[in-house]
Amino acid sequence: MSFYARKLLPAALAAGSMLLCQQAFAIAETVHPRDYIPAPAGVNLSVTYFDHRSGDDVYVDGDKVASNGDLEANAVIERLIHFTEIFGMPADPQIIIPVVDLDVGIQGQDSSGVGDIFFGSTFWPVADDKNKQWFGITPFLYVPTGEYDKDQAVNVGANRYSFVLQAGYVKALTDNLYLDVIGEVQWYGDNDDFLGNNTLAKDEAYRLSAMLSYDVSPAGYIWGRYAKQIGGEESLNGTTLADSKMDTDTASIGYTHWLNKSLQMQVEYTRDLSVDNGIAVDGATLRMVIPF
């Protein structure tokens, strides 16, 4: 490894490890095609995600500085949703509980257990079934319930509160083709026990996703997603951490199918197209939806 790579690697690993911790249990927060179409009031959903992510290439300022990151993240996430009406509009109060196993080989650290639980609800000021267009706004609150060890950088819990505000628009372009556009911003509290008693602060982060989905049968559709995430620069005890800002492009493809009225299955493959700082990952997700 070159001197340049050795000099920059610690910052990249710190940023990459924390970003992957967030990614590992933000899977359930990630919006999939047609998620912003509300179900009728009274419907309950159990949504379970089985996710695997891995990566080796470590990037600093867009340059690859190592290829032995040896990162692996596995998660099982349970999401419970209730569709109802609040303030005269459709809404879906929900809670998301992640269980995560995270291993960063190059750092020799791992963490497993329940991650940070988060909850929120979408509110739909526009739910126009006749013209097939929907617009919703979703606040999420992350609670620091996850497993956390202040003496290591790799943790499934972030040890801080954070708040996400998301907005989504869905429009049927034809009888079979749908467009989804989702924007969000996330604000972070401080972690006052980072690697001892240090204070880790994080700027807000932004994400924009665009998706197209196409019906291939009355029960199933194929889809693709492009997502751009930026921001989230970090500081330690008031000093900005170099190479901690996110600038990541990600692409996903998937297929969603109702096997019957009681079970929907979805498979997805996701890959980072470019990473400015951190570890580039790819992986697969299986999602199971059961109405009850």
N, C-alpha and C positions, 0 to 999 in steps of 0.2 A: 504494500500500500504506500502511495506517495506521501511526502510530508504534508502536502496540501490536503490530502484526504484525511490524514490523521488529525490535522488541526481542526477541520470542520466537522468531523464525524460526531463528536459528543453533542454538539448543538442539534445536528440533524436527528440523532437518535432520541434526544429529549423531546424534540418536536414530534418526530414520527411516532414514538411510543404513546404520547398523550393523544395525538390525533387518532391513532388506531383504537385506543381505549374508547374514545367517543364514538368512532364509527361502529365499533362492535355492538354497542347497544343503542345506536341511533337508527338501526335497520328498520325498526318498527315505526319510527317517525318518518322515514322515507316514504314519500307518496308514490303509489302505483297508479297506472291508468284507471280512470273511472272511479277512483276512491272518493272523489268530490261529487259523486252522484248519490244523494241520500236515499236510504231505504225508507219504507213507510214507518210512521210512528208505531211503536210497540215491538218492533223487531229487535232482537238481541243477537249479537254475534260473538262467538269465540274465535279469535284469530291467533294461530300459532305459527311462529317462524322458526325454521331450523336453518342456521346460517353458518357458512364456513368462509373465512378469508385468510389469505396468506400472501407473503411478499418477501423479497430478498433485496431488491435494488433500493439503495438509499440515495436521496437527492438533496443537494444544497444549492439554492439559487438556480434551480433548473439543471444543474450538472450532476451526473451520477458520480458519487465519491466512494461507493462500496457496493458490493453485490452479495454480501453475506449477512443481510439483516436477519434472516431466519425468523420471521414473524409469523405466528399462527394464532388465529382467533376463531373460536367456536362459540356459538350462542344459541340458546333456546329462549324464545321470547313469547310470553303470553299477553294477549291484548283482548280486553273485554269491553264491548261497545253496546250502548243502549240508545236506540233511536227514539226521539221524542219531539216535543215542541216546546221551545222556551222563547219568551218575549214575542210570541206570535209567529215564530219562524222555525223551520226544521233545525234540530240540533242532535248531537250524538256524544253525550258525556262518556268518557272512557278512561281506563287506567291501563298502563303498560308495565309489565314486570319482566326484566331481563335476567337471565342466568348466563354468565359468561365465563369462559376459560381462555386466558390470554397468556401467550408465551413469546418473549422476545429473546431469541437465542443469542444474538450478538451482545446483548447486555447481561445475559445470564440471569434474567429475572422473569418471574411468572406470577400470575394472580388469577384466582377463580372464586366464584360465588355469585351472590345476588348483586346485580349492578344497581345503578340509581333508578328508582321507580319514578315514572312521570305520568302526569294525567292532564286532561284538558277536554275540550269539546270544539267541534266545528259548529258554526252558526251560519245558516244559509239565507242571506237577504234576497238571493235570486235562486229559485228552484222551479224553473220553467220546463216542465216535462213535455208540454205540447210542442214547444220550439226546440226542445233538446239542448238547453243551455243552463248551466248551473254556476253559481259563484258563492264561495264560502270563505269564512275567516276563522282561523283556528289558533287559540292561545294554548301553549303547553308550559307546564311548570315541572322542572326536574328537581327532585328532592335528594339530598346526599345520604341515601340509605345504603349505598353500595359498600362492599368490602374495600378497606383502605388501610395501607401501611405507610405511615409518614416517613419511613426510612428507605423507601424505594420509589423509583419513578414509574414503574409499571403497576397499575392498579385498575381494577374493574369499576371502582367508585372514584368519582372526581372530587369528593370532599368539598363541594360547593353547590349552591343553588344556581340554576340558570333558567332563563325564560325564553321561549320561542314564540314568535308571532308569524303565522303562515297564512297565505291567501292563495286560493286555487280557483281556476276557471276551466270549465269543461264545455266543449261545443261539438255537436255532431256535424261534421262537414258534409257527410252523405248519410245514407241509411246505415252504412257499415263502418264508416271511418270517423274516428273521434280524435280531437285534439285536446290535450291537457297542458296548461301552463301554470306552474306553481312557483311562487316566490316566498322567501322567508328570511328573517333576521333573528339571530340568537344573541342574547346578552348574558354575561357571565358574572357571578359573584366571585369573591376572592377565596383562594385556598390558603388558609393561614398555617397549615401544617405540611408544607411541601418540603420533602427531604430534610426533616427536622422541624424547626419552627420558622421556616422562611415563608414569605407571602408571595404566592404566584397569582398574578392578575392576568386577565385576558380581554382583549378588545372584542367588540361585537364581530360576528361572522355572518356572511351573506351566502345564500344559495338560490340558484335559479334552475328549474328543471322544465324541460319541454318533452312531451310524449305524444306519440301517435299509436293508436291501436286500431286493428281491423278485424271485424268479425269473419271468421272462416267457417262458422257453423252457428246455428241458433244458441249453442251452449258454450262456445269458446271463441277466444280472440288472441291473435298474436300482437306483440307490441315492442316498441323500442323507446329508450329514454336517453337523453343527453342532460348532464347536470354539470353546473359550474359552481365551485365554492371558492370564496375569497375571504380575506380578513383574518381575524382571530390572532393578531400579533400578541405575544406574551411578554410579561416583564416580571423579573424576580427582585423583590425588595425595592421596587421603583426603577430598576435598571432594565431597559429593553433587552430581551434575548434576541441576539442576531439569528437570522434564518428561522424564525418561528412563525412567520406569516404564511397562511394557507393560500394557495392558488392551484386548484386541482380541477382537471376535466375528467369526467367519468362517463362511460357509456354502458348501457344495459340492454339486453334483449330478453324476452320472456314469452310465456304462453300461459293463459288463464282459462280454466275449463270447469264448468259445473258438471260433475259426474251424475248428480241427481239434485233434487231440491234441498237435500240435507248436507251436501258436501261440495265445496269448491276447492280445487287444487291449482296451485300456481308454481311454475318453475322459472328461475331467473338466473342469468349469468351476468356478472358485473365485472368491469375491468377499468382501472385508471388509465386514461390515455396520456395524461401528462401530470407531473407532480413537481411543484416548485421546491417545496421543502418537506422532507419526511420520507416515508417508505411507500413505494407504489405497490398496490395490492390488486388481486383479483379473487373471485370466488363465486359461490353459488348459494342460492336461497330457495328453500322449499316453503311455500306458505299454504296453510290449511285453514279454510273458513267453514265454520259450522254454525248455522242459525239455530237459535233455541228460544 
